[in-house]
Structures are given as C-alpha cells and as structure tokens.
C-alpha cells in the first residue's frame, strides 16, 4: 500500500436507513428529531388517525344500509373537516413555539455559535414543520383511497384538494414561525387571529371539495402557488430578521421579495384581467407597502462586512448596494423601484378601463403620503419605535379628512368643504378621493400630491446624498467619513 493511499480520508459511510441522512441540514435534523418525539405531534397524529378510522367505519355502515351507491358523498364535509383541522390548522400552529422555546431555554445563543445564520435557523424549523405535516399527510392517504370504493369519488380532484391543503398548511406554518419570534403577550393575542384565518381557510377548502375540488385553470393555479410561496418567504424572512444580529443584511431578501410582488402586480396590470389585477393589488400590494415603509424607517447600519460583497459585482453591485442595504436612504431608492412597478400596473389597467384621469391623483397622493413622515424622522435620528411614530403621523393626517367630512354636511357650506386643508395632508386627500369628487377636486389633489412629493425630495436630497456616499465608501472597504 502506497503512502498516498494510506493518507486518504475514509469514505463517508452509506446511509443505513435507521437515522436521518448525513447530507440533510443539521438544523432540520435537530428539529425533526425533537418534533417527532414531542407529545403534541404524537397526540395529533393519534387523534387524527382515530377520527378518520371512525369516519371510515361509519361510512361503511352507511354504505351497507343504503340502496344507492355513493351514499357517503353527503359526509364529504365531515371527512375534509377532520383532515383539514389536523393538517391545515393544528399541525402548522405548532410552529408558534418554534423560536419561543429556544429563547425560554436560552438555547438561541448556543445555536448561533454553530455559525448558522438566522435564515438557516428559521428555514430549518419551518422545513421540519412542513416535513411533519407531510408525514401525517402520507399516513392518511389510505383513508383517501378507501373513499374511492364507496363510489362517486374523484380521486384526482381529492388529491389536488389535499395538495392545496398542504400549501395552506405550509403558509400558515410560516406565519406561526414568524409569530414565535414575537413576545409572549403578542403571541397570545395573535393566536386568536391565526385560528380565525385557519377556520376561514378550512371553510374554503371544504366548499371547494363539496363542489368538486379545486378546479382553477392552470395559469391561475400557478399564480396562486406563486403568491403562496411569496407570502411564506416573506414571513420566514421577517422571522429571520427578528432574531438576526445587526451584521446580517436582511434588507436584501426582504426587498427582493417585495420587488417580485410589485413585478407580478405590474405584469398582471399589463397583460391580465381586471379581476385578477385588483385582487392581486390587495394581496401583494400590502407586503410591498409594509416593506417599503420599513425601509424608509430603517437606520443605516455601518457594517463594512455587510457592504463589501456588493463590490464583487462591479457597477451592478454598486447599484444593488444603493437599494438593498439597510437604511432610509437606500429605502428611498427601493421606494422608487417598487412604486414605479406598482404605478406601471395601475396606469396600464387604467388605460384599459379608460380611467387614467381618475388614477393620476391616487398615484400622486399615494407617493406623497408614503414619503410625508421621512423629513420628521430625519430630524429625530435617535427616536425609538420609528414604525409607531410613522403610523402615528399617518393617523394624525386622517383628522383633516374627518373635519372636512363633517363640515360638508353642515348647511351653508360649499360642496368642496375644506379642500385647501385636505390638500395639505396626502392621506386625507386619498380618503377624499374615495367619495368620487368632481374633476376640479381631482385636479387640485393631483397637483397637491406632486407639490408635496417635490418638497419632501428637496428637503431630504442633501442628507440622502451624504448617506449614499457613505454606503459607497463601505462598499469600497474604505474608511468611514
């Protein structure tokens, strides 16, 4: 035997099948071992199996005493209610303790010492939760097949419905993992909301099942799946950002996901139907809005290690650093990108519906309303709770709309009410537009929104340039100014 052969490292042992493979992520293996051995998983699995077994026995008795085939079709709601309660509600809500137990047991810092990033920690916990749901789903497949012999059952439609139930479970699991990073008082309060959302989703699944399963066209089905994946990724990224150290750049994935949502809105506005566009504007526009506001409220993070990787991309990397690193200045660049995509979809839809004149003041005032608190945030750089301060300022902007609404109802006042006062507050102007005002009011509000936006940009341009120069210095690895 040659010395070279003796110095070679031994080959990795083959997977024996009695444990998880070595190539799986360590966080996933750890969570799977703990999750499967937990009492909540055991009792959920056992109770679900027992409930489905009772259903099958009851269905057999009904079928034996009925004169016509397919008599158990009337019990489909009960079957899917049992299945959806276990897979679509109980199992994903187990994620509410995913990160909370790590914090109460003082294990989160020990996990970080393994050099696992916050994203890998959260992704491992979520994947373990999804894997346990899939394990339970595979165990109930025989009951799904037995129903075929009762007659009148479309197995393909049932499998599709089960697939959408698993998609719902995965998204709700991501929501639960995110809320597990929040304080206990918030988790208790939000648990009621999660249960309500779960019940709404279960009712939707049961309704689709009774009507013959999920029969959406392929294009709509793929779009729905894409939306579900985006929402799951958004909640998981929010969870990772909640437990991450300041040196990790979580502005990049959050803003990229928001740009994907904005791009879908723009694409559907250009080439999709009106019904799909307005639905997606509400579903995907909300996370885009929250991520944009969060970016405008962020403080800059002066960590060179976070910025220098962008230098490897040359000019494209420098441009990316100007939009995808933490800070209000880069958040302003991201606002221009995201708002431009959403506005493109809005104007494309308005051109198809011949409502461009009605859409222009909405877009103008929306830009002004989002940017209005930024100068005040710059005057208070050490302010804590910047998001609450932002929301409080927007709440104050609603007061002029309420005053104007009251004045217009009083006798002796003109129909335009306190329009000059409303025009000074963009959010009040947006609410005024909802009342379908005359064309003269729309013109005034449109120019008011443009003027307010221009004034805000003129006020913040100098500190914005200073922040952007600092960002480029960090990208170059040079000394801070």
Buried (B, 14 or more C-beta within 10 A) or exposed (E): EEEEEEEEEEEEEEEEEEEBEEEEBBBBBBBBEEBBEBEBBEEBBEBBBEBBEEBBEEBBEBBEEEEEEEBBBEBBEBBBBBBBBBBBBBBBBBBBBBBBEBBEEEEBEEBBEEEBBBBBBBBBBBBBBBBBBBBBBEEBEEBBEBBEEBEEBEEEBBEBBBBBBBBBBBBBBBBBBBBBBBEEEEBEEBBEEBEEBBBEBBEBBBEBBEEEBBEEEEEEBEBBEBBBBBBBBBBBBBBBBBBBEEEBBBBBBBBBBBBBBBBBBBBBBBEBEEEBBBBBBEBBBEBBBBBBBBBBBBBBBBBBEBBBBBBEEEEEBBEBBBBBBBBBBBBBBBBEBBBEBBBBBBBBBBEBEEBEEBBBBBBBBBBBBBBBBBBEBBEEEEEEEBEEBBEEBBEEBBEBBEBBBEEBEEEEEEEBBBBEBBBBBBBBBBBBBEEEBEEEBBEBBBEBBBBBBEBBBEBBEEBBEEBBEBBBBBBBEEEEE
